[in-house]
Amino acid sequence: MAGMTETPHPLYDRHAETLNRALTAITERGYWSAYPESPSPRVYGETAAADGKAAFEAYLGRDFPLDQPGDGDTVATEASPFGVALDVRYPHAGADQLVAAATAALPAWRDAGPQARVGVCLEILDRLHKNVFELANAVQFTSGQAFVMAFQAGGAHALDRALEAVAYAYAEMTRHPGTAGWEKAAGKGDPLRMSKTFHVVPRGVALVIGCNTFPTWNSYPGLFASLATGNPVVVKPHPRAVLPLAITVKYARQVLAEAGFDPNLVQLAPEAAGEKLASTLALHPAVRIVDFTGSTEYGDWLEANARQAAVYTEKAGLNTVVIDSTDDFAGMCRNLGFTLTLYSGQMCTTSQNLLIPRDGIETDQGHKSFDEVAAGIAGAVAKLTADPARGVELTGAIVNDGVLERLEEVTKVGEPVLESRAVAHPSFPDAVVRTPTVVKLDAGDTATYSREWFGPISFAIATDSTAHSLEILRSTVGEKGALTAGVYSTDEAVLYAAEAAAIDAGVHLSCNLTGGVFVNQSAAFSDFHGSGANPAANSALTDGAYVANRFRIVQSRRHV
């Protein structure tokens, strides 16, 4: 077994430039992307879009081509929010089968060393990028995202987040030398001399539990952080979004086999209805890492019960915007309107609670009352969704019935500024599309706005003052968590106070966004997603803490 000093692997050499650029990017935190986010033919070639769509359609109504251990059964659980029949059948396996195959694959992967593992991971990302249109179609039709968003978030940005995790993993694994000479004076005699070898030792089998809304973007960091650090990965997709991760596993296994490794280092674990395979795997004694994105309830359960594993969760919270004043009222309304409309608010980063002084705010258009501020934001949403053909390219479709139930429930609280409405999708007649709703509440309606209403639902909340708004931000985010916070103010003292509140609450803050940057978007290599400092997530995508506990250093030493 080699230590951390090793002969470069051919795949490492092939992708060394990309890795080095990513290592620079995570240090500098400026803008950089390895994978172009525009699906333009000028970027990807004239036939790329059609070829990717054809590859996606070739999976529909068939057995998914995946050669991995199984019990002979297949499962088909997906239902597209666009109403398109998917009917893909995936090979099923039991927890013990999956874990046994993963465990057998671990030793050779561990012994290959960091450079070989990182080289293979970068080759997998390159293979996925070559098939990014196929991946984007799978994300679109399982998540309900419009195509461009699916291509960007589910394709290019997901690959960026994966590369970011690999870069952090490599940096942490190579922080120490592979070998060291040790010499200590020993009086008049010869000095004590030892040679020491330091081995990167993975924790064990890793489990990734995928989500319905962002099956790749949320799964790739954990998948590649674990794989790069030597852990075989079992990928358990959400039952309604299996195909994007099945495609991912397919190409990962191809690359692993081509590189001379056991393809069972990456396996798909689709579950039958009601099987609870995720929970069975999460509690398996051999599963030593769990990555999960989804509901607070299940994330809390994993943290409390998967005691044998290092558990990384991204859950949910009360994303909040404090509105104090603005020198660009129209820009503020447009920006927030886009935030609330994008993917029908079905993002873990979308703002829910808009805190506005009941006496109104000062703007470049003069004083605006509370009602005028709420109407301005709602009006921007209405404008974006007025034309169905254009609106659906922003809203996408509703991901599941739980969102529809909350849209019905919210009609019984507060006073609507903008009501949600059903929209006929011009391309997919069976798509389930709903426009966002904005509802007025008072600061006293704590029971309503202190719970998460995932989906196209936001509240304009009348507070006593900006100071009161900041108190609410501190208390609600401190108790329930949040992934994003925003503030609008022309007063530097207010911006300072908002930043202090955000630091206390452990939430990332965006100030005075009026242009093309939105509070619910984060850029790989520059923005951290989640902080791990409030109840919405116990980890951040991506930092050193996210990868360093996925392996341990085990040393051996001998006298020279």
Disulfide bonds with the S-S distance in Angstrom:
none
